[in-house]
Amino acid sequence: MSATIWKFSFLIQSSHVQLLMPKDAVVVHVECQRDVNCLWALVDANKPNEHRHFRVFGTGGDMGDFTGNHIGSWQSGPYVWHMFEDVHPPAPCTTMRGQKFERAWGTFVESKGIDNDDLTDDELDATKRAARKLFASGYLDGYAEGLADAK
């Protein structure tokens, strides 16, 4: 194993955080660096990437019945955050909205001639993140429905 420590930055937009990391990466630290939330992990860069799922809760926040492996706690501005690895993440697209996004994404990709196989995992993730923002605003909703009506 060729070990290296990598830094992964992330936003806290909800309690769910998903990071693309080399398989079997070992999280060694979580902290805010220059106003950016970061996670450091010991990785083997030769291993394929996988999605890792984490949950972040503020002090005093309701965790419901969630249980996971504590990764670390850190302070960011006036908040103290606590990160846990979600050992039982939800299956992808289990919600109607998630399924609708995947259908809209498929229609959008097809109409633009994008071949997912030609994209790296990072490019695909970045493209889907941008598409999710468009979907949240309703753009892909109408776009996909308009294309479906046109066929």
SULTA-V447012 format. One record per residue. N is the residue number from 1. SS is DSSP state (A for helix, B for strand, O for the rest). PSI is psi in whole degrees, -180 to 180 (999 if undefined). Layout:
BEGIN
N,SS,PSI
N,SS,PSI
END
This chain:
BEGIN
1,O,129
2,O,100
3,B,137
4,B,149
5,B,126
6,B,153
7,B,136
8,B,118
9,B,153
10,B,156
11,O,150
12,O,92
13,O,-21
14,O,-176
15,O,-10
16,B,131
17,B,129
18,B,130
19,B,141
20,B,116
21,B,155
22,B,143
23,O,141
24,O,18
25,O,142
26,B,116
27,B,129
28,B,-19
29,B,149
30,B,134
31,B,165
32,B,124
33,B,118
34,O,50
35,O,17
36,B,128
37,B,130
38,B,149
39,B,134
40,B,139
41,B,147
42,B,120
43,B,158
44,B,106
45,O,-15
46,O,-10
47,O,152
48,O,155
49,B,153
50,B,156
51,B,130
52,B,142
53,B,130
54,B,158
55,B,139
56,B,130
57,B,142
58,B,156
59,O,131
60,O,-6
61,O,148
62,O,122
63,O,-2
64,O,-137
65,O,15
66,O,135
67,O,137
68,O,180
69,B,122
70,B,127
71,B,-44
72,B,169
73,B,149
74,B,162
75,B,136
76,B,107
77,O,-132
78,O,0
79,B,150
80,B,123
81,B,152
82,B,120
83,B,136
84,B,144
85,B,132
86,O,102
87,O,-12
88,O,66
89,O,155
90,O,149
91,O,146
92,O,141
93,O,45
94,O,-15
95,O,159
96,A,-40
97,A,-41
98,A,-42
99,A,-40
100,A,-40
101,A,-46
102,A,-39
103,A,-45
104,A,-41
105,A,-46
106,A,-43
107,A,-44
108,A,-48
109,A,-44
110,A,-43
111,A,-28
112,A,-4
113,O,26
114,O,132
115,O,110
116,A,-30
117,A,-20
118,A,-9
119,O,143
120,O,165
121,A,-41
122,A,-42
123,A,-41
124,A,-43
125,A,-44
126,A,-41
127,A,-43
128,A,-36
129,A,-45
130,A,-41
131,A,-37
132,A,-36
133,A,-43
134,A,-41
135,A,-43
136,A,-32
137,O,-6
138,O,-6
139,A,-53
140,A,-31
141,A,-61
142,A,-37
143,A,-51
144,A,-41
145,A,-39
146,A,-41
147,A,-40
148,A,-39
149,A,-32
150,A,-19
151,O,999
END
